[in-house]
């Protein structure tokens, strides 16, 4: 109970972000993809798809991580699990043998998870 006798609602966190904020970002990105994603700033659809897949996994709508296939171990993945998936994406990004579309996808995953983990203030 709060000081005024009101029940406080429990906030679900995904990394360092409230789940409600992540949901809004995911829904906007998912809608942009459904509408035929187009960005004039050089971003590719593969980058947007990677970010959307990362958000979907973080929101516990996909059972396995977008890069490693790791399972989330709670209703939503822990900060450590999110960070490990971001690290796996970073390995692909730095791999010179990684094809451009796969690198863009991994960059989308990485950037979304870095934002969720508080490593970046930039939402993809």
LUMDO-428107 format. One line per 10 residues: number of its first residue (from 1); their letters; for each residue x, y, z of N, C-alpha, C. Coordinates in steps of 0.001 Angstrom, whole numbers. Atoms other than C-alpha are relative to their C-alpha. Example, Ala and Ser with C-alpha at 12.3 -4.5 7.8 and 13.67 -1.06 7.14 Angstrom:
<gumars>
1 = as = 890 -1190 0 12300 -4500 7800 900 1200 0 ~ -820 -1190 -60 13670 -1060 7140 -770 1090 730
</gumars>
This chain:
<gumars>
1 = xxxxxxxxxx = 841 -1182 0 0 0 0 884 1243 0 ~ -722 -1259 29 1160 3504 -720 -386 821 1224 ~ 309 -822 -1169 1168 6258 1906 -1448 482 59 ~ 1381 -492 10 -2350 7342 868 -1015 -1133 -71 ~ 910 1122 -12 -3838 3869 1068 -300 -580 -1369 ~ 221 519 1334 -3667 3230 -2670 981 -1135 -262 ~ -862 1108 357 -2271 7 -4003 926 431 -1126 ~ -952 -321 1048 885 504 -6012 8 -1130 -1016 ~ -103 1020 1029 1091 -1275 -9311 1467 -348 -189 ~ -1371 453 201 4177 -3348 -9879 384 208 -1459
11 = xxxxxxxxxx = -495 -255 1340 6217 -2310 -12898 893 -1163 -413 ~ -874 1024 559 7735 -5037 -15054 1102 710 -771 ~ -1166 -595 654 11227 -4117 -16211 576 -982 -998 ~ -732 773 995 12924 -5352 -19330 1347 684 -106 ~ -1279 -678 -153 16557 -4624 -18690 -200 1171 944 ~ 183 -1203 -823 16448 -1046 -17411 -1189 834 -469 ~ 1146 -732 561 13309 -36 -19344 -1313 -606 490 ~ 1322 534 -347 9690 -342 -18208 -606 -751 -1197 ~ 581 819 1073 7881 -3034 -20200 -993 801 -845 ~ 974 -803 750 5177 -530 -21180 701 867 -1055
21 = xxxxxxxxxx = -764 -810 957 7801 1697 -22862 519 -878 -1138 ~ -502 935 1008 9309 -1298 -24668 -1139 -407 -930 ~ 1168 381 804 5834 -2310 -25842 -339 1077 -1025 ~ 315 -1105 915 5206 1131 -27373 1026 56 -1135 ~ -1058 -36 1013 8560 1093 -29187 -148 -1184 -960 ~ 162 1196 835 8011 -2467 -30418 -1194 139 -939 ~ 1196 -120 830 4485 -1763 -31673 221 973 -1159 ~ -271 -978 1057 5662 1305 -33638 915 -609 -1069 ~ -926 626 949 8524 -643 -35225 -697 -1109 -776 ~ 733 1076 651 6316 -3642 -35971 -971 556 -1044
31 = xxxxxxxxxx = 913 -627 956 3772 -1354 -37653 763 539 -1206 ~ -812 -511 1107 6515 303 -39725 421 -1136 -928 ~ -360 1156 826 7649 -3131 -40901 -1209 -510 -785 ~ 1216 463 670 4062 -4148 -41719 -390 931 -1144 ~ 326 -991 1022 3668 -937 -43733 1039 69 -1107 ~ -1052 -23 1021 6777 -1718 -45812 1106 948 388 ~ -1041 -846 -589 9605 -229 -43752 829 710 -1058 ~ -836 -816 869 11452 2573 -45478 616 1101 845 ~ -692 -1059 -748 14082 4809 -43918 959 709 -932 ~ -857 -782 872 15856 7594 -45708 1387 224 563
41 = xxxxxxxxxx = -1298 -273 -613 18828 7578 -43358 987 -1155 -168 ~ -939 1080 277 20525 4472 -44773 -273 -1285 769 ~ 326 1231 -719 18943 1967 -42386 -686 -966 -950 ~ 604 1014 862 17844 -1282 -43932 -1150 -684 726 ~ 1087 781 -592 14793 -3444 -43393 571 -1091 898 ~ -615 1046 -833 17128 -6150 -42023 344 542 1388 ~ -303 -619 -1293 18241 -3759 -39260 -1290 139 816 ~ 1281 -159 -695 14612 -2982 -38386 -555 -1353 432 ~ 467 1338 -360 13726 -6695 -38431 781 -556 1189 ~ -806 444 -1137 16621 -7432 -36070 -449 663 1291
51 = xxxxxxxxxx = 467 -720 -1192 15457 -4753 -33647 -1368 -522 433 ~ 1341 506 -332 11847 -5990 -33836 84 -1390 624 ~ -158 1345 -568 12940 -9585 -33192 570 59 1415 ~ -573 -158 -1344 15011 -8442 -30198 -1076 460 989 ~ 1078 -468 -878 12055 -6538 -28726 -1019 -1107 255 ~ 977 1083 -137 9709 -9467 -29394 500 -1039 1007 ~ -583 961 -942 12070 -11832 -27541 37 586 1408 ~ -84 -642 -1314 12603 -9349 -24706 -1373 109 658 ~ 1368 -57 -515 8821 -9030 -24326 -583 -1390 245 ~ 370 1402 -233 8682 -12848 -24025 -1067 -489 -985
61 = xxxxxxxxxx = 918 465 1038 6724 -13281 -27268 652 -1033 -900 ~ -768 1058 660 9459 -15438 -28796 757 -729 1089 ~ -638 802 -1051 10897 -18273 -26750 1523 42 -77 ~ -1459 85 175 14417 -18034 -28174 578 1321 -495 ~ -695 -1226 383 16900 -15208 -28591 255 55 -1494 ~ -123 -140 1443 17296 -13818 -32109 1366 -383 -565 ~ -1336 350 485 21034 -14549 -32361 411 -1388 470 ~ -512 1251 -565 21887 -17439 -30033 -1051 -1092 128 ~ 1057 970 -258 18521 -19116 -29671 -191 -279 1482 ~ 106 185 -1451 18880 -18776 -25883 -1434 217 456
71 = xxxxxxxxxx = 1329 -156 -585 15718 -19181 -23870 42 1082 1067 ~ 157 -905 -1133 14530 -16424 -21588 -308 -858 1219 ~ 151 874 -1161 14573 -17782 -18050 -983 518 1033 ~ 1060 -528 -862 11732 -15761 -16494 -1132 437 -909 ~ 1016 -544 914 8601 -14108 -17768 620 890 -1084 ~ -794 -732 992 11064 -11769 -19500 1467 -334 272 ~ -1415 320 -223 14799 -12367 -20028 634 957 1018 ~ -708 -825 -979 17074 -11102 -17266 948 965 -707 ~ -972 -949 541 19456 -8203 -17788 1239 -730 -502 ~ -1195 751 396 22322 -10695 -17956 -232 -756 -1302
81 = xxxxxxxxxx = 325 731 1226 20578 -12755 -20636 -95 957 -1183 ~ 78 -1016 1054 19801 -9620 -22662 1400 453 -414 ~ -1365 -441 280 23444 -8525 -22377 776 -1065 -763 ~ -692 1089 699 24735 -11934 -23462 -442 -66 -1463 ~ 500 19 1380 22512 -11815 -26559 560 1192 -781 ~ -597 -1174 650 23767 -8283 -27346 1471 -258 -321 ~ -1414 328 239 27351 -9535 -27001 145 -956 -1181 ~ -39 932 1126 26637 -12401 -29413 -240 747 -1314 ~ 244 -806 1196 25256 -9875 -31907 1242 800 -368 ~ -1221 -776 253 28427 -7777 -31522 1068 -852 -690
91 = xxxxxxxxxx = -967 902 639 30532 -10801 -32494 -316 -115 -1496 ~ 371 78 1418 28572 -11140 -35751 290 1302 -735 ~ -232 -1312 623 28817 -7417 -36468 1469 168 -359 ~ -1449 -148 220 32612 -7598 -36170 599 -1073 -894 ~ -496 1092 833 32923 -10747 -38309 57 446 -1458 ~ -90 -465 1389 34264 -9727 -41737 -627 -966 -1008 ~ 621 970 902 32811 -12909 -43266 -1521 20 74 ~ 1456 -66 -168 29287 -12046 -42126 -605 792 -1168 ~ 638 -732 1110 27067 -11094 -45109 -667 1290 474 ~ 506 -1332 -354 25765 -7520 -45185 -1388 -53 634
101 = xxxxxxxxxx = 1351 67 -578 22106 -8409 -44526 20 -605 1394 ~ -114 622 -1323 23049 -10675 -41617 646 969 983 ~ -644 -997 -862 25307 -7925 -40238 -1000 1084 387 ~ 1019 -1014 -296 22484 -5374 -40510 -1021 -534 1009 ~ 938 625 -939 20112 -7791 -38748 616 -37 1394 ~ -692 74 -1292 22676 -8360 -35968 151 1387 617 ~ -115 -1371 -503 23177 -4592 -35675 -1335 466 589 ~ 1313 -336 -543 19423 -4139 -35198 -244 -666 1341 ~ 125 724 -1265 19402 -6823 -32501 859 667 1061 ~ -940 -595 -956 22457 -5299 -30828 -490 1351 499
111 = xxxxxxxxxx = 404 -1351 -394 21157 -1742 -30851 -1249 -15 882 ~ 1204 105 -831 17748 -2736 -29460 355 -502 1397 ~ -361 560 -1306 19285 -4838 -26693 904 945 788 ~ -838 -983 -696 21897 -2178 -25890 -876 1074 641 ~ 926 -981 -565 19043 297 -25383 -730 -599 1198 ~ 705 649 -1112 17125 -2185 -23216 895 -153 1229 ~ -935 233 -1105 20227 -2842 -21110 556 1291 597 ~ -498 -1277 -508 20978 852 -20622 1405 336 -482 ~ -1331 -280 557 24204 739 -22658 -45 1139 -1011 ~ 196 -1057 968 22751 3315 -25048 -1313 704 295
121 = xxxx = 1245 -745 -132 20142 6051 -24885 -740 106 -1330 ~ 591 -46 1332 19431 5674 -28611 -866 -1223 -240 ~ 850 1131 385 16418 3520 -29440 129 -192 -1500 ~ -43 226 1458 16718 1854 -32794 -1389 131 -602
</gumars>
